[in-house]
Amino acid sequence: MREALILAQRGVGRTAPNPPVGCVMVQGGTVVGRGFHLKAGEPHAEVFALREAGERARGSTVYVTLEPCSHHGQTPPCADALIGAGIHRVVVATLDPNPAVSGRGVEKLRAAGIAVDVGILADEAVIQQAGFRSLVTWGRPWVVLKYAMTLDGKVATLSGDSRWVTGEAARTLVHHWRNELDAIAVGSGTVLADRPSLTTRNIDGGRNPVRVVFDRRGRTDPGAAVLGLGSILITGVETASEPHEARGTRVLRASSVQDALPLLGSLGLSTLLLEGGPALIDAFLEADLIDEVRVFVAPKLLGAGQSPLGAPSPKLMKQALDLSDSQVQQVGPDVLIQGRLHAIPTLERSR
């Protein structure tokens, strides 16, 4: 199952609105087939593993990170393919989170006489599938907040200079995150102040995420580096769409982040990296729409400067938002702290 999860990771950021899934087939203690889901519309992980295994699939044990599907979508049911191949046993990390189909793949396999075990490395699989689970359960992307601050909690000087708070290693890691998440979002203030491109230029073979600009006042230049083919501008005003659309930017109308996220979900975007600025972060926090937090702390002191957050602003320390499953690691000279504000949607993990 660990190898299946490693395989599934190769599809992270490429499969939306489908989940990343990995599959390993074992016959007599030897791996005979491997597969992972490449992208929506392509065969599922089990099919690629079956193709590699060929006749050796008969009587084998299959390890798969998500319950094999039992329904016809863009591809035929994987449960049927496994039954037809004569699989002896299927080990599943976690059930499908969709209540309409959850458990049905397992039931179909068992009805065909195949032994099924569920719940192996379930926690790891659920984390890997967070975006898919958010999209299926909430109809919106899983939102990951990222920012970098100094040891005294500043993201920029009073003049607005923020390049660079962190070192090269942290910035490269962020580019890997961009490569693995479906979309990345900033506010129009950040576009005006920093002129970001929000690409994966620091890594070879990276895939740029869908770039999203939240601009409630309609002040973003259509020629901004962050906009263009495949990007999205979200605005609440009746600004002219033609200049943006002429460059390939999709314009969506939404008066709040609450209204905007389901629109992004309807486009099949399952994960969103929120990079700022402070006003946009505050809007997401006040709407309780941040699921995961990743913060770099640099060993620097600024004194006076700009803070990353304005909201929430509770009167008592016990009212502060607590991260669950928090982790701390060194990244070059900087420290990364990450954790979750919301639990990843899941159903019963073993059955």
BELGI-V635165 format. One record per residue. PHI is phi as a letter, one per 30 degrees, with the letter a starting at -180 (999 if undefined). Layout:
<<PHI> <PHI>>
//
This chain:
<<999> <d> <d> <d> <d> <d> <d> <e> <d> <d> <c> <d> <i> <c> <c> <e> <d> <d> <d> <d> <b> <b> <b> <b> <c> <b> <b> <i> <i> <c> <d> <c> <a> <b> <a> <b> <d> <d> <a> <e> <j> <d> <e> <d> <e> <d> <d> <d> <d> <d> <d> <d> <d> <i> <d> <d> <d> <d> <i> <d> <c> <c> <c> <b> <d> <b> <e> <e> <d> <c> <b> <d> <b> <d> <b> <d> <d> <d> <e> <d> <d> <d> <d> <d> <d> <i> <d> <d> <b> <b> <c> <c> <d> <a> <d> <d> <d> <d> <e> <d> <b> <e> <i> <d> <d> <d> <d> <d> <d> <d> <d> <d> <i> <c> <d> <b> <c> <b> <j> <d> <h> <d> <d> <d> <d> <d> <d> <d> <c> <e> <d> <e> <d> <d> <d> <d> <d> <c> <i> <b> <d> <d> <c> <c> <d> <b> <a> <b> <b> <d> <d> <c> <i> <c> <c> <a> <d> <d> <d> <j> <d> <b> <c> <b> <d> <c> <d> <d> <d> <d> <d> <d> <d> <d> <d> <d> <d> <e> <d> <c> <c> <d> <b> <b> <b> <b> <c> <d> <d> <d> <d> <d> <d> <c> <h> <d> <c> <h> <c> <c> <d> <d> <b> <d> <i> <d> <c> <d> <d> <d> <c> <b> <c> <c> <b> <d> <c> <i> <c> <d> <d> <e> <c> <e> <e> <d> <c> <k> <e> <i> <d> <b> <c> <c> <b> <c> <c> <d> <d> <d> <d> <e> <d> <d> <d> <d> <c> <j> <d> <d> <c> <c> <c> <a> <c> <a> <d> <d> <d> <d> <d> <d> <d> <d> <d> <d> <d> <i> <d> <c> <b> <b> <c> <c> <c> <j> <d> <e> <d> <d> <d> <e> <d> <d> <d> <d> <d> <h> <c> <c> <c> <b> <b> <b> <b> <c> <c> <c> <d> <b> <b> <c> <i> <d> <l> <c> <c> <d> <b> <c> <b> <d> <b> <d> <d> <c> <e> <d> <c> <d> <d> <c> <d> <c> <h> <d> <b> <b> <b> <d> <b> <i> <d> <c> <c> <c> <c> <b> <a> <c> <c> <b> <d> <d> <e> <a> <c> <e> <c> <b> <a>>
//
